Amino acid sequence: MVGSAVSRLIVWWDGDADGALNMSADECLAIHSQRCNEFLVRVYGWTETTVSIGAFQKHEDLVGFQALHGVPIVRRPSGGGAIVHGSDLTYAASVPKKHILGSKPQLLYDVLHKAMVDVLCEYGVAAAMNRLEEDNHFSRPEESFFCFDRRAVGDVVTSSRPTSFKLMGSSQRRLEQTVLQHGSLLLRRNPDTPSLARHIGVTDLLGESPDWIDCTVLSHRWLERVAENIQATLVQNSGSFLQTHRQEIAVAAARFRDKAWIKRR
């Protein structure tokens, strides 16, 4: 396997921000991953229900969803399908390509998703990693607009049959020297979305109230498991990445607010 081992996993626990600030912060995270030569993760929320569309999706495809008119839209720098945020656990991760986890696209997916599968199983969720080549039962049209209507190798899905649900998906952008990965775990159905995009989340499957799972506890257990699995030291920052790098992020956010960027495809 090509690449050096990851010795530390450095995490920031950020609060809520709007779409442009979040996407700008994630790009800045990738820049800092390159500068410090470290595996970095940022966990964050959203100030309001927001639709993020993949870098290669057509904006006009979103226009057809009448119930989403008026909902803020942001275009991610990473690929993948559209996600309606607000009832999910969202993260961004970045690692230099010269590290093992950055050497091949699937490695970073698998490390982060396998740890989430383990933690969800501890909560009583029948979770598994999707292996598309081995099980066509999970296959869905890749052109589906929403992320959670798609299936990719390594997605976190429920292992129950005959019906299975996607619980966590991620998308990547491979930059010149680093990899930026976005991911989302659905915690519950989002009441602010149309039925077509109101995908089932973890608490829905368990028949529990929306606040049954403490998102902070869940995300801590998840990243502790990631660090354990890759034999890395978990370093948790007491401050906010958004606040620490606010000037840099604010300047870069202008592009993500630009209508020309949002409608570039």
Beta strands, then each sheet from edge to edge (+ up, - down):
strand 1: 8-17
strand 2: 39-46
strand 3: 50-53
strand 4: 73-75
strand 5: 83-85
strand 6: 88-96
strand 7: 127-129
strand 8: 156-158
strand 9: 166-174
strand 10: 178-186
strand 11: 233-237
sheet 1: 7+ 8- 9+ 10- 6+ 2- 1- 11-
sheet 2: 4+ 3+ 5-
end
